Amino acid sequence: MSNLSLSKDKIRILLLEGVHENAIRVFENAGYSNIEYHKKALEEADLKEKIKDAHIVGIRSRTQLTQEVIDGAEKLFSIGCFCIGTNQVDLRTALTKGVPVFNAPYSNTRSVAELVLGEAIMLMRGIPAKSTSCHEGGWKKSATGAYEVRGKTLGIVGYGHIGSQLSILAEAVGFKVVYFDVVNKLPLGNAAPCESLDQLLQMSDVVSLHVPDTPETRNMFGAREFGEMKPGAHFINAARGTVVDIPALADALKSEHLAGAAVDVFPAEPKGAGDEFVSELRGLSNVILTPHIGGSTQEAQANIGTEVAEKLVKYSDDGSTFGAVNFMEVSLPVKGAGTRFMHIHENKPGVMAKIAEIMNDHGFNILGQFLQTDGEYGYVVVDVDAEIAQGQGVRQALESVPGTIRVRFLK
């Protein structure tokens, strides 16, 4: 085998924040043994030191891979976010360094949907205030303000993977389900689409958000939207903290226009367990507050550990970038005989011709070539019919191609 390739025992993997042990199992089963595991996030100085020699790094939501951190990780060739979001990674910097970023966008779908359904039932029964009263020695035994969910309307804003699964679960317990999405989505079961967000707000007894964090969704729910909701309705956000104006929500609850709310995500969240959680919603007895745990179940974390690790292994082994959030997506067959190399470059005219010329000059026949570009950058994976050894000058020639960002040979 070509000694241009880095053997698996030399590939250093850094896993932080207690990612599920399934990830370690996936790596080890694939032949990777150089794994450093930490149960918690690292302070920035320690992170910079640890990541300096890492080839693969796996994180959850607390670790911040900023431009400065990524710039100092000269050996890094892939990042795994063992969670749903990737806001904690400077995706642009990772792309310019030729580092694809992978996540698990669907593995916690069921966990979030179950939490939201449970909260909807609790809110409709007025459980938050009743529970608080009992803890304080009270005994509010009354049917006033308590309702079955059967026959009530659940409005789902964002009908993607979580929203649609919630739709199925909610309908099974008797909710009438309506939804609104900026993209036309086929309804599941008896769910009905709304023509506008306002239409959904005006007819729903419970409104649940399931939208991504984008410039268009930030603060999409404020005083106007809460004002459009039915008096006595309930509000749930287990999507992204940035989509809701929290002071406006607090005002709607204090005025009793809304009967209750459940919030799992916030615009600003504590970095660690020892930091204080600060919010205008604290102390409101009709609000369920949870510390961003929508996807925090053993089942979800196990699924995420497996899914992200498998993507990282496939990229390391074969060069496949399918599922990368910041990178050109190329789905590749398992590497066969000969040599496979990856060339990440600025999308300039003549790069492919130069690569073919280098192969021809060295007497290598190209067996397969897989190319994808995004207009600004290009990613090509090439299979040739012979072993390429150190000393032949192939790597140096490929790295000298104008616009080259990264060259990597696969073991």
Secondary structure, DSSP 8 states (H G I E B T S, - for coil): --TTS--GGG--EEE-TT--HHHHHHHHHTT---EEE-SS---HHHHHHHHTT-SEEEE-SS--B-HHHHHT-TT--EEEESSS--TTB-HHHHHHTT--EE--SSTTHHHHHHHHHHHHHHHHTTHHHHHHHHHTT------TT---STT-EEEEE--SHHHHHHHHHHHHTT-EEEEE-SS-----TT-EE-SSHHHHHHH-SEEEE-----TTTTT-BSHHHHHHS-TTEEEEE-S-GGGB-HHHHHHHHHTTSEEEEEE---SS--SSTTS----TTTT-TTEEE-SS-TT-SHHHHHHHHHHHHHHHHHHHHH---TTBSSS---------SSEEEEEEEE--TTHHHHHHHHHHHTT--EEEEEEEE-SSEEEEEEEESS---TTSSHHHHHHTSTTEEEEEEE-
